[in-house]
Amino acid sequence: MQTERMNTAMRSLADQSGDVRAEQTKADQLKQKIAESFANLLEATENVNTELTAMFSSIQSLTGVVAKTRDVEAETSRTVGTLNALITHTGHIEGIENAHKNPSGSIAG
């Protein structure tokens, strides 16, 4: 009878030992999955960082383009103003010259 109890206890101990090993294997697999997940997360974070860096670079380039566009716009506005002044001045001079050519005020035709 005592041998039977001993055998039962040894089987129970062997079963429990097997269960512990199975749980240890599951824990090891879980640790591996966690490590892989962190590696994937790190890679994704690095990719996002790279994309953000590229976006900031593009924004800086666009800011430069906008500034240059504003400079060109201002220069164009000044040039148009100068041309308008010249056109007005030329028209005024032609009016004076025409008045001198035709002092009676009639339209030369």
C-alpha positions in Angstrom: 0.0 0.0 0.0 2.8 2.4 0.8 4.4 1.6 -2.5 1.2 2.4 -4.2 1.1 5.8 -2.5 4.7 6.4 -3.4 4.0 5.5 -7.0 0.9 7.8 -7.1 2.9 10.6 -5.5 5.8 10.1 -8.0 3.3 10.1 -10.9 1.7 13.3 -9.6 5.1 14.9 -9.2 6.1 13.9 -12.7 2.8 15.2 -14.1 3.3 18.5 -12.2 6.9 18.7 -13.4 5.6 18.2 -17.0 3.0 20.9 -16.5 5.7 23.3 -15.1 7.9 22.6 -18.2 4.9 23.2 -20.5 4.1 26.5 -18.8 7.8 27.4 -18.9 7.8 26.8 -22.7 4.7 28.9 -23.0 6.3 31.7 -21.0 9.5 31.5 -23.1 7.3 31.7 -26.3 5.5 34.7 -24.9 8.8 36.4 -24.0 9.9 35.8 -27.6 6.7 37.3 -29.0 7.0 40.3 -26.7 10.6 40.8 -27.9 9.5 40.6 -31.5 6.7 43.0 -30.9 9.1 45.5 -29.4 11.5 45.1 -32.3 8.6 45.7 -34.7 7.5 48.7 -32.7 11.0 50.1 -32.8 11.2 49.6 -36.5 7.8 51.3 -37.0 8.9 54.2 -34.8 12.1 54.7 -36.8 10.1 54.6 -40.0 7.7 57.3 -38.6 10.7 59.4 -37.5 12.2 59.1 -41.0 8.8 60.2 -42.6 8.5 63.1 -40.2 12.0 64.2 -40.9 11.2 64.2 -44.6 8.0 66.1 -44.0 9.8 68.8 -42.0 12.4 69.1 -44.8 9.6 69.5 -47.4 7.9 72.1 -45.2 11.2 74.0 -45.0 11.6 73.8 -48.7 8.1 75.0 -49.3 8.6 77.9 -46.9 11.7 78.9 -48.9 9.6 78.7 -52.2 6.8 80.8 -50.7 9.4 83.4 -49.5 10.9 83.5 -53.0 7.5 83.8 -54.6 6.6 86.7 -52.4 9.9 88.4 -53.4 9.1 87.9 -57.1 5.6 89.1 -56.5 6.9 92.3 -54.9 9.4 92.9 -57.6 6.7 92.3 -60.3 4.5 94.8 -58.5 7.3 97.4 -58.5 8.0 96.7 -62.2 4.3 97.1 -63.1 4.2 100.3 -61.1 7.2 101.6 -63.0 5.7 100.6 -66.3 2.4 102.3 -65.5 4.3 105.5 -64.5 6.3 105.4 -67.8 3.1 104.8 -69.8 1.3 107.6 -68.1 4.4 109.9 -68.5 4.8 109.0 -72.1 1.1 109.6 -72.7 1.4 113.0 -71.0 4.4 113.9 -73.1 2.6 112.8 -76.3 -0.3 115.0 -75.3 2.0 118.0 -74.9 3.7 117.3 -78.2 0.4 117.0 -80.0 -0.8 120.2 -78.4 2.3 122.0 -79.7 1.9 120.6 -83.2 -1.8 121.4 -83.3 -2.2 124.6 -81.2 -5.8 125.2 -82.3 -7.0 122.3 -80.3 -8.5 120.5 -83.2 -7.9 116.9 -83.6 -5.3 116.1 -86.3 -6.5 113.5 -88.5 
